[in-house]
């Protein structure tokens, strides 16, 4: 019986699998192509204000998407990526202008960041829309906001793809 050769084959298989699927502790490490689009202006569909977006994907597949809007009416706005509601943000008066933003991250660790869930599509190569929210703010802090269907309000800004996409 050739047990030495069998054990060598098993050891080679285990080492190959560890190299492909992760380290010896069993943690898998995903690999992605790193991307940083920088700030990209969104197309103004409503004819007022301006907005920009920035998408970052790191080599470990962590993602970050930030969208900012300025000089638009006060209120709530929905961020929709390929028709998926990513969240709402509020535009407020700051100094002599109005502004608001939403910042999504795979691992939110700064104040104001929200979770960019793994189930959501990559913003790279996706349609990005900022729509006036159909939800109404509560009259006071004790009442919840009145509901509405996300991603159906007036389209204020859009973008079909970031530069240099495959």
Order of alpha helices (4+ residues) and beta strands (2+ residues): alpha-beta-beta-beta-beta-beta-beta-beta-beta-beta-beta-beta
